[in-house]
């Protein structure tokens, strides 16, 4: 019975998934930065759904992820697909900004007989028929047309849907994650009141019947300077692993670190902006340096920034002679 409810053969559950679920929270925290409260709530909810403690006639779980762009909502979904559904391939991701018109319903379930595209199937129903044990990620759900939401409500209520060709898609083994960029600060809200508070606040932007379908509403908060410092260190570690074969190690000076973090704190794109800024400000300059360096590069190079001098290359231990730095 447990295998039928969860959508996993019992042998597989006993052999591997118990251990994966036990370590789920630790795994997600390794993948996603600065969202410990959100990750804790996600982990508890997923454990309930995967152990068959929810209604077996509906999707195994329906979660809403709230928060600004770039704070880890999609990364959490990817990590869940990898950890709970064994591989990231079992992530069905659909951008709901592309379903803002009433006629877009046919794209999800396929056109009915006699209409253009009848033989193509629906992007949602076909994906689930081929991969019934999947995580379905619906990005920016609040951008979808009401007709599309009506269709979604039917799936969440009944756990199944008939496509344009009359074939049934079974969603009972699917875990649904819906995302929204809506930001709801939780400062001053007691932990045991967070769920009811979020549901009340969402009444202004979502239909009540949709809000009532969410098993759990998870709020991802804005990242802080310490979180960006961790992400910056991680980017530098990744770059240095690629420079290792060149007997070269890069250090980023405090001035440049402060510049990169301050820029992203002012940006609406959070962690994604930090990654882009690091590539432009650091990785691209390393590439230019490797192409223009007269001597074989080795040792420690230091890239820094100051308001007076702009970008500066400095010599670290064992570094070769460097050409003048290109200005920003």
Secondary structure by P-SEA (a helix, b strand, c coil): cccccccccaaaaaacaaaaaaaaaaaaaaaccccaaaaaaaaaaaaaaaacccccccccbbbbbbccccccaaaaaaaaaaacccccccccccccccccccccccccccccccccccccccaaaaaaaaccbbbbbbcccccccaaaaaaaaaaaacccccccccbbbbcccbbbbbbbcbbbbcccccccaaaaaaaaaacccccaaaaaaccbbbbbccccaaaaaaaaaaaaaaaaaaaccccbbbbbcaaaaaaaaaaaaaccccaaaaaaaaaaccaaaaaaaaaccccccccbbbbbccccccbbbbbccccccccccccc
